[in-house]
């Protein structure tokens, strides 16, 4: 095989590898963009859910007994005994809201302005964690 033939072979091989690499790189870039968009949507939906949860107590009080029971069955998996105290076990996404409310209660000194409302505190924690301004959309670089 002559030098020209070897050079042509290597050029074709490298062009083929380069094309494969670019296709793979493009697929990875699309997957990353998809995940980033999904993460932003999840955060925005979570904040909306927390804002609705802020009024949940008042809404619950206005319901009849069967509607309250249905709502509780919808939100809870069951309960468990912790240190001689019955504790609720929530279904997703309510379990996340519960954990954030617990975290907010533990860190109330950091969020004294909204200490009266744990759901507002949860929203504040999420906004801080994901750099979302109050009343604004998620930061998009």
C-alpha positions as CSV (number, residue, x, y, z in Angstrom):
1,X,0.0,0.0,0.0
2,X,1.4,3.4,-1.0
3,X,1.7,6.4,1.3
4,X,-1.2,8.1,-0.6
5,X,-3.4,5.1,-0.1
6,X,-2.5,4.9,3.6
7,X,-3.2,8.6,4.0
8,X,-6.6,8.3,2.3
9,X,-7.5,5.3,4.4
10,X,-6.6,7.1,7.6
11,X,-8.5,10.3,6.4
12,X,-11.7,8.2,5.7
13,X,-11.4,6.4,9.0
14,X,-10.9,9.6,11.0
15,X,-13.8,11.3,9.2
16,X,-16.0,8.3,10.0
17,X,-14.9,8.4,13.7
18,X,-15.4,12.1,13.8
19,X,-18.9,11.8,12.4
20,X,-19.7,9.1,15.0
21,X,-18.3,11.3,17.7
22,X,-20.3,14.3,16.6
23,X,-23.5,12.3,16.5
24,X,-22.8,10.9,20.0
25,X,-22.0,14.4,21.3
26,X,-25.2,15.8,19.8
27,X,-27.3,13.0,21.4
28,X,-25.7,13.6,24.8
29,X,-26.3,17.4,24.5
30,X,-30.0,16.8,23.7
31,X,-30.3,14.5,26.7
32,X,-28.7,17.1,29.0
33,X,-31.1,19.8,27.6
34,X,-34.0,17.4,28.2
35,X,-33.0,16.8,31.8
36,X,-32.4,20.5,32.4
37,X,-35.9,21.4,31.1
38,X,-37.5,18.6,33.1
39,X,-35.7,19.8,36.3
40,X,-36.9,23.4,35.7
41,X,-40.5,22.1,35.2
42,X,-40.4,19.9,38.3
43,X,-39.1,22.9,40.4
44,X,-41.8,25.2,39.1
45,X,-44.5,22.5,39.6
46,X,-43.2,21.9,43.1
47,X,-43.4,25.6,44.0
48,X,-47.0,25.8,42.6
49,X,-47.9,22.8,44.7
50,X,-46.5,24.3,47.8
51,X,-48.3,27.6,47.1
52,X,-51.6,25.6,46.9
53,X,-50.6,23.6,50.1
54,X,-50.4,26.9,51.9
55,X,-54.3,27.1,51.8
56,X,-54.8,23.4,52.3
57,X,-55.9,23.7,56.0
58,X,-58.7,26.2,55.2
59,X,-59.8,24.0,52.2
60,X,-59.8,20.9,54.4
61,X,-61.9,22.6,57.1
62,X,-64.6,23.5,54.5
63,X,-65.0,19.8,53.4
64,X,-67.5,17.3,54.7
65,X,-66.4,14.3,56.7
66,X,-66.4,11.8,53.8
67,X,-64.4,14.3,51.6
68,X,-61.9,14.7,54.4
69,X,-61.5,11.0,54.8
70,X,-61.0,10.6,51.0
71,X,-58.4,13.4,51.0
72,X,-56.5,11.8,53.9
73,X,-56.5,8.4,52.1
74,X,-55.2,10.2,49.0
75,X,-52.3,11.9,50.9
76,X,-51.3,9.2,53.4
77,X,-49.9,5.7,52.9
78,X,-50.5,5.0,56.6
79,X,-48.9,5.9,59.9
80,X,-46.1,4.6,62.1
81,X,-45.2,4.7,65.7
82,X,-42.1,6.9,66.6
83,X,-41.1,7.3,70.2
84,X,-44.6,6.5,71.5
85,X,-46.1,9.1,69.0
86,X,-48.1,8.3,65.9
87,X,-46.6,9.9,62.8
88,X,-48.1,10.1,59.4
89,X,-46.5,8.4,56.4
90,X,-47.2,10.5,53.3
91,X,-47.4,9.5,49.6
92,X,-45.2,11.4,47.1
93,X,-45.2,14.4,46.6
94,X,-46.7,15.1,50.0
95,X,-43.8,13.3,51.7
96,X,-41.5,16.0,50.2
97,X,-43.7,18.8,51.4
98,X,-43.8,17.2,54.9
99,X,-40.0,16.9,55.0
100,X,-39.6,20.5,53.8
101,X,-42.0,21.7,56.4
102,X,-40.1,19.8,59.1
103,X,-36.8,21.4,57.8
104,X,-38.4,24.8,57.8
105,X,-39.6,24.4,61.4
106,X,-36.1,23.4,62.4
107,X,-34.6,26.4,60.7
108,X,-37.1,29.0,61.6
109,X,-34.5,31.5,62.9
110,X,-33.3,31.7,59.3
111,X,-36.7,32.5,58.0
112,X,-38.4,34.4,60.8
113,X,-40.4,36.6,58.5
114,X,-42.5,33.5,57.4
115,X,-42.3,31.4,60.6
116,X,-46.0,31.5,61.1
117,X,-46.6,29.5,57.8
118,X,-44.5,26.4,57.3
119,X,-45.6,26.1,53.7
120,X,-44.4,29.6,53.0
121,X,-41.1,28.7,54.7
122,X,-40.9,25.7,52.4
123,X,-41.3,27.9,49.4
124,X,-38.6,30.2,50.7
125,X,-36.2,27.3,51.2
126,X,-36.9,26.0,47.6
127,X,-36.5,29.5,46.2
128,X,-33.2,29.9,48.0
129,X,-31.9,26.4,47.1
130,X,-32.6,26.9,43.4
131,X,-32.0,30.6,43.1
132,X,-35.6,31.5,42.2
133,X,-36.6,35.1,42.9
134,X,-39.9,35.7,44.7
135,X,-42.7,35.6,42.2
136,X,-40.3,34.8,39.5
137,X,-39.4,32.0,37.2
138,X,-36.5,29.6,37.7
139,X,-33.1,31.1,36.7
140,X,-32.2,30.0,33.2
141,X,-28.5,30.4,32.3
